[in-house]
Amino acid sequence: MNRQRMSRQLPRAIELLACLAIVACLPQPSTAQTTAVQTPTVKLTPADGKVVVTVGDKPFTEYIYSGHAKPIFYPVIGPRNIAMTRSYPMIKDIDNEASDHPHHKSLWYTHDDVNGVKFWIEYDKENNAVYGKIVQTKSEIDGNTLKTENEWRSNAGEPVCSDSREIKFGADETSRYIDFAITLRATHGDAVFGDTKEGSMGIRTNPLLRLDADKKRGTHTAKGQSINSEGDEGKAMWGKRAKWVDYWAPIQGSNVGIAIMDHPSNPRHPTWWHARQYGLVAANPFGIHDFEGKPAGTGDLTIKDGESVTFRYRFVFHEGDVTEADIDSRFITFGDN
């Protein structure tokens, strides 16, 4: 190569080396930025009378369909390995837990007036009520989804109606969720879901998520705060209509919460909320008489023989408060599904 040609290429080489040096000095993406976030693995395992759900090999919940008047989710373990629901009456005499309303079993779906049969309240001091039982007749596990068939029976064992459930479990880096879809079926004549506040998609929270303590009943400490999608807070949420509600509190050194969402496709959306200060929270589209003081029967929903109605709900067990968990955006995502 002659000297003239080398003299032309030398400046270009110097320029290239300078550019490489500048690039080397620029901030490089962190490992967190370049590595995709892995969604925790959800696993469903059948066991005796229940299905055990784990997230990344850690306990999430158990769907128990035997031994109670209705299927229940218990326990429910949220972020930071924190229990999100009350243990009573499955486990008794736990510090700070009230021993009231034994039919409030962790997390469940039922209603207290279906063709006059009571499925919500499981006891009566006067022993003059008619109690029903929801019996699972079929189940199937499909990945992270549990599908079941159930028959609603009177105390005498006579069928009243039935339902199909599709329950999906999931998680991300800061939360866990349960998507609960229930199709109520009028399989034994018309099924009338009566106008009462005692229903339907319910949860009894960890006592620290309560808005009020009740020392007489055993709850000495409550730290909960709550708000709904319409901006109502605390006790003012009871009987109000809203797209979602959220409760949160500091528990075991972490702020954690429970958001419950009513899907936009649900009949009578946005639903009414039977949301008590003592930790009961239930989405109830039937109890208009109690919630709004309208004539008895206003909230009755009749499913004609052979027809069905579907309701969908999402429970999000999250870190942080309502703002930090971005519940508004999470509801939009749920509604788009």
C-alpha positions as CSV (number, residue, x, y, z in Angstrom):
1,M,0.0,0.0,0.0
2,N,1.5,3.4,-1.0
3,R,2.0,6.3,1.4
4,Q,-0.7,8.4,-0.3
5,R,-3.4,5.8,0.2
6,M,-2.3,5.2,3.8
7,S,-2.5,8.9,4.5
8,R,-6.1,9.0,3.2
9,Q,-7.3,6.0,5.4
10,L,-5.5,7.0,8.7
11,P,-8.0,9.8,9.6
12,R,-10.9,7.5,9.0
13,A,-9.4,4.9,11.3
14,I,-8.8,7.5,14.0
15,E,-12.4,8.7,13.6
16,L,-13.7,5.1,14.0
17,L,-11.7,4.5,17.1
18,A,-13.0,7.7,18.6
19,C,-16.6,6.7,18.0
20,L,-16.1,3.3,19.6
21,A,-14.6,4.9,22.6
22,I,-17.6,7.2,23.0
23,V,-20.0,4.3,22.7
24,A,-18.1,2.4,25.4
25,C,-18.5,5.3,27.7
26,L,-22.3,5.5,27.3
27,P,-24.5,4.1,30.1
28,Q,-25.3,0.5,29.3
29,P,-28.8,-1.1,29.9
30,S,-29.0,-2.9,33.3
31,T,-29.6,-6.6,33.6
32,A,-33.1,-5.8,34.9
33,Q,-33.8,-3.8,31.7
34,T,-32.5,-6.4,29.3
35,T,-33.9,-9.5,31.0
36,A,-37.6,-10.1,30.5
37,V,-39.6,-10.5,33.7
38,Q,-40.7,-14.1,34.2
39,T,-44.3,-14.7,35.2
40,P,-44.4,-17.0,38.2
41,T,-45.6,-20.5,37.4
42,V,-49.1,-21.4,38.7
43,K,-49.8,-25.0,39.4
44,L,-53.1,-26.7,40.3
45,T,-52.9,-30.1,42.1
46,P,-55.9,-32.3,43.0
47,A,-56.1,-33.6,46.5
48,D,-58.7,-35.1,48.8
49,G,-61.8,-32.9,48.6
50,K,-59.8,-29.9,47.3
51,V,-57.5,-28.5,44.7
52,V,-54.2,-27.0,45.9
53,V,-52.9,-23.9,44.1
54,T,-49.3,-22.8,44.2
55,V,-47.4,-19.9,42.6
56,G,-43.7,-20.6,42.0
57,D,-44.0,-23.6,44.3
58,K,-45.3,-21.3,47.2
59,P,-48.8,-21.7,48.6
60,F,-51.5,-19.5,47.1
61,T,-54.8,-21.0,48.0
62,E,-56.9,-24.2,48.2
63,Y,-60.3,-24.6,46.6
64,I,-62.1,-26.8,49.1
65,Y,-65.3,-28.4,47.8
66,S,-66.0,-30.9,50.5
67,G,-66.8,-30.6,54.2
68,H,-68.7,-27.2,54.0
69,A,-72.1,-26.0,52.9
70,K,-70.5,-24.5,49.8
71,P,-67.1,-24.6,48.1
72,I,-64.6,-22.1,49.6
73,F,-61.1,-20.8,49.0
74,Y,-58.9,-21.2,52.1
75,P,-56.3,-20.2,52.9
76,V,-55.6,-17.3,50.6
77,I,-52.0,-16.2,50.7
78,G,-51.1,-13.0,49.0
79,P,-47.8,-11.0,48.3
80,R,-45.0,-11.4,50.9
81,N,-46.6,-14.7,52.0
82,I,-49.3,-12.8,53.9
83,A,-52.7,-14.4,54.7
84,M,-55.4,-12.3,53.1
85,T,-58.5,-13.8,54.7
86,R,-59.7,-14.7,58.2
87,S,-59.1,-18.3,59.4
88,Y,-62.2,-18.6,61.6
89,P,-64.2,-20.9,61.7
90,M,-61.8,-23.3,59.9
91,I,-59.2,-22.6,62.6
92,K,-60.4,-21.2,65.9
93,D,-58.9,-19.1,68.7
94,I,-56.4,-17.1,66.6
95,D,-55.3,-13.9,68.1
96,N,-57.1,-10.8,66.8
97,E,-59.8,-12.8,65.0
98,A,-63.5,-12.3,65.7
99,S,-65.5,-15.5,66.2
100,D,-68.7,-14.2,64.5
101,H,-70.6,-15.1,61.4
102,P,-69.3,-18.6,61.0
103,H,-70.7,-18.8,57.5
104,H,-68.2,-16.2,56.4
105,K,-65.6,-18.8,55.3
106,S,-62.6,-17.0,53.8
107,L,-63.8,-16.5,50.1
108,W,-66.9,-18.0,48.5
109,Y,-69.9,-17.6,46.2
110,T,-73.5,-18.2,47.3
111,H,-76.8,-16.4,47.9
112,D,-79.3,-16.5,50.8
113,D,-82.6,-16.7,48.9
114,V,-82.9,-18.9,45.9
115,N,-86.5,-20.0,45.5
116,G,-86.8,-19.4,49.2
117,V,-83.9,-21.7,50.2
118,K,-81.1,-20.1,52.2
119,F,-77.6,-20.8,50.9
120,W,-75.7,-17.9,52.6
121,I,-76.6,-18.2,56.3
122,E,-75.8,-21.7,57.5
123,Y,-77.2,-21.5,61.0
124,D,-80.3,-20.2,62.8
125,K,-80.7,-19.9,66.6
126,E,-84.4,-20.6,66.2
127,N,-83.8,-23.6,64.0
128,N,-86.7,-22.5,61.7
129,A,-84.8,-21.7,58.5
130,V,-84.4,-23.8,55.4
131,Y,-80.7,-24.3,54.5
132,G,-79.3,-25.4,51.3
133,K,-76.0,-26.9,50.2
134,I,-73.9,-26.4,47.0
135,V,-72.5,-29.8,45.9
136,Q,-69.7,-30.2,43.4
137,T,-70.6,-32.9,40.8
138,K,-67.8,-32.5,38.3
139,S,-64.4,-30.9,38.0
140,E,-61.6,-30.5,35.5
141,I,-58.1,-28.9,35.7
142,D,-56.9,-27.1,32.5
143,G,-53.5,-25.5,33.1
144,N,-54.0,-22.7,35.6
145,T,-57.8,-22.9,35.3
146,L,-60.3,-25.0,37.3
147,K,-63.7,-25.8,35.8
148,T,-66.4,-27.3,38.0
149,E,-70.1,-28.2,37.9
150,N,-72.2,-27.8,41.0
151,E,-75.8,-28.5,42.1
152,W,-77.6,-26.2,44.6
153,R,-79.8,-28.5,46.8
154,S,-82.3,-27.8,49.6
155,N,-81.9,-29.1,53.1
156,A,-84.0,-32.1,52.0
157,G,-81.5,-32.8,49.2
158,E,-83.9,-31.6,46.4
159,P,-82.2,-29.8,43.5
160,V,-83.0,-26.1,43.2
161,C,-80.7,-25.0,40.4
162,S,-77.1,-25.5,39.3
163,D,-74.0,-23.6,38.2
164,S,-70.8,-23.9,36.1
165,R,-67.6,-22.3,37.4
166,E,-64.4,-21.4,35.6
167,I,-61.8,-20.2,38.0
168,K,-58.4,-18.9,36.7
169,F,-55.4,-18.3,39.0
170,G,-52.5,-16.0,38.1
171,A,-49.7,-13.9,39.4
172,D,-47.1,-11.3,38.5
173,E,-44.2,-9.8,40.4
174,T,-46.3,-7.7,42.8
175,S,-49.7,-9.5,42.9
176,R,-51.8,-12.6,42.7
177,Y,-55.3,-12.9,41.3
178,I,-58.3,-15.1,41.1
179,D,-60.7,-14.7,38.1
180,F,-64.1,-16.2,39.1
181,A,-66.7,-16.8,36.4
182,I,-70.0,-18.4,37.5
183,T,-72.9,-19.3,35.2
184,L,-76.1,-19.8,37.2
185,R,-78.4,-22.3,35.5
186,A,-82.1,-22.8,35.9
187,T,-82.0,-26.6,35.5
188,H,-85.0,-27.5,37.7
189,G,-87.6,-24.9,36.8
190,D,-87.4,-21.1,37.2
191,A,-84.7,-20.0,39.7
192,V,-85.4,-16.7,41.5
193,F,-82.4,-15.1,43.2
194,G,-84.2,-13.0,45.8
195,D,-83.8,-9.4,47.0
196,T,-81.6,-9.7,50.0
197,K,-78.3,-8.1,51.1
198,E,-77.1,-11.6,52.2
199,G,-75.0,-12.4,49.1
200,S,-73.2,-13.2,46.9
201,M,-69.5,-13.1,45.8
202,G,-68.0,-12.7,49.2
203,I,-64.7,-12.5,51.2
204,R,-64.0,-12.2,54.9
205,T,-60.6,-10.4,55.1
206,N,-57.6,-10.7,57.3
207,P,-58.7,-8.8,60.5
208,L,-56.0,-6.2,60.0
209,L,-57.8,-5.1,56.8
210,R,-60.9,-4.3,58.9
211,L,-61.9,-0.7,59.2
212,D,-62.9,-1.1,62.9
213,A,-61.7,-3.2,65.8
214,D,-64.2,-5.0,68.0
215,K,-62.6,-6.0,71.3
216,K,-65.8,-7.6,72.6
217,R,-65.6,-10.1,69.7
218,G,-61.9,-10.6,69.8
219,T,-60.5,-8.1,67.3
220,H,-58.2,-5.7,69.2
221,T,-56.4,-4.2,66.2
222,A,-57.7,-3.0,62.8
223,K,-55.6,-0.9,60.3
224,G,-57.6,-1.0,57.1
225,Q,-58.5,1.7,54.6
226,S,-60.8,1.4,51.7
227,I,-62.2,3.1,48.7
228,N,-64.4,2.3,45.7
229,S,-64.2,3.3,42.0
230,E,-66.6,6.2,42.6
231,G,-64.5,7.7,45.4
232,D,-66.6,6.6,48.4
233,E,-64.4,5.6,51.3
234,G,-64.7,3.5,54.5
235,K,-68.2,2.8,55.8
236,A,-69.7,5.0,53.2
237,M,-69.1,2.3,50.6
238,W,-71.8,0.0,52.0
239,G,-74.8,-0.4,49.7
240,K,-73.2,1.8,47.0
241,R,-72.7,0.8,43.4
242,A,-69.2,0.7,42.1
243,K,-67.0,-1.1,39.5
244,W,-64.5,-2.1,42.1
245,V,-63.6,-1.8,45.7
246,D,-60.1,-1.9,47.3
247,Y,-59.0,-2.5,50.9
248,W,-55.4,-2.2,52.1
249,A,-53.4,-2.1,55.4
250,P,-49.9,-2.5,56.8
251,I,-49.4,-6.2,57.7
252,Q,-46.2,-7.8,58.8
253,G,-44.2,-4.8,57.7
254,S,-45.7,-4.5,54.2
255,N,-48.6,-2.6,52.8
256,V,-50.9,-5.1,51.1
257,G,-54.5,-5.1,49.8
258,I,-57.4,-6.8,48.2
259,A,-59.2,-5.4,45.2
260,I,-62.5,-6.9,44.0
261,M,-63.8,-6.1,40.5
262,D,-67.2,-6.5,38.9
263,H,-66.9,-7.2,35.2
264,P,-68.6,-4.7,32.9
265,S,-70.5,-7.6,31.2
266,N,-72.2,-8.6,34.4
267,P,-76.0,-8.0,34.7
268,R,-76.7,-4.8,36.6
269,H,-73.1,-3.6,36.4
270,P,-71.9,-1.7,38.3
271,T,-72.9,-3.9,41.2
272,W,-73.9,-3.0,44.8
273,W,-71.5,-3.8,47.6
274,H,-72.3,-5.4,50.9
275,A,-69.1,-4.0,52.4
276,R,-69.0,-4.0,56.2
277,Q,-66.4,-2.3,58.4
278,Y,-65.7,-5.7,60.1
279,G,-64.1,-7.3,57.1
280,L,-67.0,-8.7,55.1
281,V,-66.9,-7.5,51.5
282,A,-69.4,-8.9,48.9
283,A,-70.5,-8.0,45.4
284,N,-74.3,-8.3,45.4
285,P,-76.4,-7.5,42.4
286,F,-79.7,-8.7,44.0
287,G,-80.1,-6.7,47.3
288,I,-81.6,-3.5,46.0
289,H,-84.3,-3.4,48.7
290,D,-81.7,-3.4,51.5
291,F,-79.2,-1.1,49.7
292,E,-81.5,1.5,48.4
293,G,-84.6,1.2,50.5
294,K,-86.8,0.4,47.5
295,P,-89.9,-2.0,47.8
296,A,-89.1,-5.6,48.7
297,G,-88.6,-7.7,45.7
298,T,-87.1,-4.9,43.5
299,G,-83.8,-6.8,43.3
300,D,-85.3,-10.2,42.4
301,L,-83.6,-11.8,39.4
302,T,-85.5,-14.6,37.7
303,I,-83.7,-17.1,35.5
304,K,-86.3,-18.9,33.4
305,D,-86.3,-22.7,33.2
306,G,-83.5,-23.8,30.9
307,E,-81.8,-20.4,30.8
308,S,-78.7,-19.1,32.5
309,V,-76.9,-16.0,33.7
310,T,-73.1,-15.4,34.0
311,F,-71.3,-13.2,36.4
312,R,-67.5,-12.6,36.4
313,Y,-65.3,-11.2,39.2
314,R,-61.6,-10.7,39.8
315,F,-59.8,-10.7,43.1
316,V,-56.4,-9.0,43.1
317,F,-54.2,-9.5,46.1
318,H,-51.7,-6.7,45.7
319,E,-48.8,-4.9,47.2
320,G,-49.2,-1.2,48.1
321,D,-52.3,1.0,48.4
322,V,-54.9,1.6,45.8
323,T,-52.8,4.1,43.9
324,E,-49.5,2.2,44.1
325,A,-51.3,-1.0,42.9
326,D,-53.0,1.1,40.0
327,I,-56.3,-0.5,40.5
328,D,-58.0,1.7,37.9
329,S,-55.7,0.4,35.2
330,R,-56.1,-3.1,36.4
331,F,-59.8,-2.8,36.2
332,I,-59.6,-1.6,32.6
333,T,-57.4,-4.6,31.7
334,F,-59.9,-6.9,33.4
335,G,-62.8,-5.3,31.5
336,D,-61.1,-5.8,28.2
337,N,-60.9,-9.6,28.7
